[in-house]
Amino acid sequence: MNANGSSEHGPRQGASPDSGSVGIVTPQDYTFGSTGEGIELESGTRFGPVTVRYETYGTLNAERSNAILVAHAFSGDAHAAGYHSPNDHHAGWWDSMIGPGKAFDTTRYFVICSNVLGGCQGSTGPGSINPETGKPYGLSFPVITIDDMVKVQCKLINHLGIERLYAVAGGSMGGMQALEWAVRYPERMRSVIIMAATSRLSAQAIAFNAVGRNAIVSDEYWNGGNYYDGDPPARGLAIARMVGHITYLSEQAMGIKFGRRLQARADFGFDFEDQFQVESYLEYQGDKFVDRFDANSYIYLSKATDYYDLGARFNGLEHAVAGCSSKFLIVSFSSDWLYPPYQSKEIVFAMMRQGVDVSYVELESSYGHDAFFLEIERQAPLVSSFLEGLDG
Amino acid sequence: MNANGSSEHGPRQGASPDSGSVGIVTPQDYTFGSTGEGIELESGTRFGPVTVRYETYGTLNAERSNAILVAHAFSGDAHAAGYHSPNDHHAGWWDSMIGPGKAFDTTRYFVICSNVLGGCQGSTGPGSINPETGKPYGLSFPVITIDDMVKVQCKLINHLGIERLYAVAGGSMGGMQALEWAVRYPERMRSVIIMAATSRLSAQAIAFNAVGRNAIVSDEYWNGGNYYDGDPPARGLAIARMVGHITYLSEQAMGIKFGRRLQARADFGFDFEDQFQVESYLEYQGDKFVDRFDANSYIYLSKATDYYDLGARFNGLEHAVAGCSSKFLIVSFSSDWLYPPYQSKEIVFAMMRQGVDVSYVELESSYGHDAFFLEIERQAPLVSSFLEGLDG
């Protein structure tokens, strides 16, 4: 079972890169802006310097017209495909979709993925050192939004000398970024692929994020976000991750995977050793997450998804998408109850009313929100034929 | 919006008891068994002494044939109806259903409600003093099950001199108890009313309980359950309650009640004062819960619901209900995603295959699991006509 944007849960392809892999990749950094410069955030604050960690797969053609930007989900990173070393056992988070002959075919396209602003996997975030103080930002890091993530990505795309992207694509929070790209920079891409995403979170989805944030700030090691010198709020972050994991899977998927089986016993022992498999799975996922994710990033990025409300910003989704000139592929998954299909349809209907060129597919899947990592067999042909169709 | 079994969230009927109220009620205690006696738990452990806190409404008739046992939900208590004093502003948790002229009509029926074994509202639970040590049990309290709760209730019913109940009724965990009554003591009741319940929790429902328990045991004040001398694990318990609350409501109900409105602002301020109404609601509910609930009870009772698997115990639900001789009313709610309608139907189909007299209604409701507190207008006539029909 995959996690939401977790690179270590990406499709495992064995100990060594296989034939469909992009092989060994090396992350790169791009830094722009100095203090007081950088970018103007949606809040009005000017913020810099900003470092963007990114990876690329495939080759940019001479016309610079074959670049596809892939945006990652909440807990993802810039490592979308391939391996970091010959001994790396874990492929990038969307390795099943990116590589030679895959949906994002790296023999044709130049694929870029960058870690988001506010993240903790190489791009500037609350755990980064504030050059003015020499200490981590912590909660002095500015509140950032999906729009801000996209503005930073645009700086990277400019830096790479790409005027017009072939596509912007992403799932979940990555899909929100793709949608924001389409609205903010309609001339900068030919196409947009949005999966398992939403133009605004439901009250329920905000509520789940709120529980996660509460778990973090309730941790005895939280210390107002200033924990970088000592132990992090690991238990709180693990609990936040547990909550997240439940929302990434469907009830059915959990039932199929775990049912009511006990972890280490055939029958109840009626003591505190009794544990269902689903419990130990969640605890394992929670504990593992702590090793690679920063609790402050969890707070900032979850807040960014909560804030996102494209329609509200433009006085209606229809107005928001009115200027979109790209071709769209929007995919939802029937059992996704975090960003349910009706939310994708809201975007689709708004686009249709504005005459935007949009294709919509609701894939029947029992995997829930995580389906965009897992339903590769049906999702990959959709994506590849959509991308190929642009040339037709 | 109601909480799941929370007495203080019961329907408020103003500062003084109104005409349909049972008025002022006084809780009573019944204690049985001494150490090493008491009851034999499902685990095989013998446990005592056991105190049962209970309330009664209406009058037991001379034939002792009009008694209805109402079982409470997870965080409920014995205070199902009326008020504890003239200044009590909060009616019992099912006051909308119990009283003169109400669904459980106290001019006709003698209604009994008791706090469950393992609870923290007067009945013996992990926060009770172990007479052998003079200290609270904490985690030395035995693991208990739904079956054990029912065995304790049966002792109370024996004590009250009632041979055959007119009905056993309950919602959620209360419905599980009603179902268990029907299977364990088929001769002891004429009818059974089961609402928003299940014969076994899904992996997803177990997962939510597991998150709550993790939040509690991760709290710095947890101390292995020995916190009665100091501060309780309040933050952990509050977070557990927040998770619970999300599962008690439907996405739609949360959307209608809170939407994406901010708590204290019209627009985002892009700082940590930004808070959605749904967030402050959950935090309020979490904090308030801590004042009336014991974290250890949360662990024991949630474990009891996780354990419950009637079909597994009898090698199939059909075998479990084969001996049922009462009349059944089973009610589910369309938007209940914690114990979804399909789980009620599993019980109903098993009963139908065994020729058990069962009526089933799935009520269309947007309230989610909490509908059994809230959909009174449509639920009350169902219950009252079912109860009256028994005399026909």
Interface residues (C-beta under 8 A of the other chain):
Chain A: L41 E42 S43 G44 T45 L139 P142 V143 T145 R200 L201 S202 A203 Q204 I206 A207 F208 A210 V211 N214 A215 S218 D219 E220 R235 G236 A238 I239 M242 V243 H245 I246 L249 E251 M254 G255 K257 F258 G259 R260 F268 F270 D271 F272 D274 F276 V278 E279 L282 E283 G286 K303 D306 Y307 D309 A312 W337 P340
Chain B: L41 E42 S43 G44 T45 L139 P142 V143 T145 R200 L201 S202 A203 Q204 I206 A207 F208 A210 V211 N214 A215 S218 D219 E220 R235 G236 A238 I239 M242 V243 H245 I246 L249 E251 M254 G255 K257 F258 G259 R260 F268 F270 D271 F272 D274 F276 V278 E279 L282 E283 G286 K303 D306 Y307 D309 A312 W337 P340
